[in-house]
Amino acid sequence: MMNTTTDAGKTTPLMEQYYKVKSKYPDAILLFRVGDFYETFGEDAVKASKVLGIVLTSRNNGGSDVELAGFPFHALDMYLPRLVRGGYRVAICEQLEKPSPQKKIVRRGVTEVVTPGVAMDDKLLDHKTNNYLASLYFGKRDELGLAFLDISTGEFLVCEGDWAYIDKLLQSFNPSEVLFAKDKRKEFEKHFGDKFYTFALEEWVFTPDYAREKLTAHFEVQTLKGFGMEEMEMAQMAAGAVLHYLATTENKNLKHITAISRIQSDRYVWLDRFTIRNLELLHSPHETGVPLIRILDHTTSPMGARLLRKWVVLPLRHQREIDARLDMVEFLLQDDEMSRLIEQNIRQIGDLERLISKVPMGKVNPREVVQLARALSAILPIKTAFAESSNEQLVKMAEGLNPLSGVARAHRKAGCY
């Protein structure tokens, strides 16, 4: 590890750089890359040593000791999930250039801020569960705006409603992190308790003009009419705050977030926290209990598991939609050949939602690129089978499937698989 001290009474250049970076991320544990180690200092070091079980030491910095705890850079994949699961925001500060004898200090900068609601690493995600970041705007007359974003899949949802409705949504979607304005913390805890991981933003983030600008700029549109939320000002402010938060956490390549949808309140039976708990839909309070989702979930892919979970907590209300879903299930049960074909190809597709989201964010690795090509190639047989079926809903579904044949061919020519 690098020596950070000079003459007594002086802060070394390295520590000056550290304090400058840390001042921009005061609410996060700063992993500061020094050579082959990530180091933490001061209070961050105390927290990290407890959560990670690593040795806490100290270092003299200009005549005063500063706490220090670190680990090898190649162990990041092991230690980062522990910090985030411990409820901490983590800012990763990398060396942005190679050390050289001509430079006294290496240029460094934060390349990523990882929080419970903004996670892309497979080790941080449950492949059967969405990882939602929620944002809440407190309006007047007991009306609120709410937005949900799963950055790992690109799903972006908004709605407006009263306290009871918003509470049911929070219970159903169970976000990993909730954003709200700093002056609303007491009000949030009064109505929703303290079980959610939360982060408070400056009040000015939740303003109409700023939110609308963030949304129209991201989706490259003049109005939000195409998303059905032109008049939903409270929902716009909640959604705009989400995009603002993503920018502050160094998540700026968000091309996979291509749409934003309204949650249709009249489409589902909204279950409150007591119903979800007492019916043991997702979890059982009993040590030997088995929740309903474990009995139902025999899905082939992570995408299917996440969809089934939504179906369990968001039951449909209208008979026409219910019958259409049941008709598709019955059709596939009666056609063994098609069912086997669909299952085999879905296994090849895997978790395409989360895989494709890694591409614009620059987090996809070579092995995943190969898997992406295989997944795209597996869509075509499904599309063909659905299009040739006698089930109206499957035919409509086929129209929405795009196997991106040109992309798959390019991968084959490049020798990816």
Protein Blocks (a to p, Z undefined) as FASTA:
>chain_A
ZZfbdcehiacfklmmmmmmmmmmmmbccdddehjaccdehjllmmmmmmnopacdddde
hhiacddddddfklmmmmmmmmmmnopacdddddfbdcdfkbmbdcdddfbdcdfklcfb
fklpcfkbccddddddddehhiacdddddfknopacdddddfklmmmmmmmnopabdcdd
fklmmmmmmmnojmbccddddfklmcfklmmmmmmmmnopabfklnopmmmmmlmmmmmm
mmmmmmmnopablmllmbdcdddfklpccddfklmmmnommbcfbfkbccfklmmmmcfb
fklmmmmmmmmmmccfblklmmmmmmmmmmmmmmmmlmmmmmmmmmmnmpmklmmmmmmn
opacfklmmmmmmmmmmmmmmmmmmmmmcbfklmmmmmmpcghlmlmmmmmmnopZZ
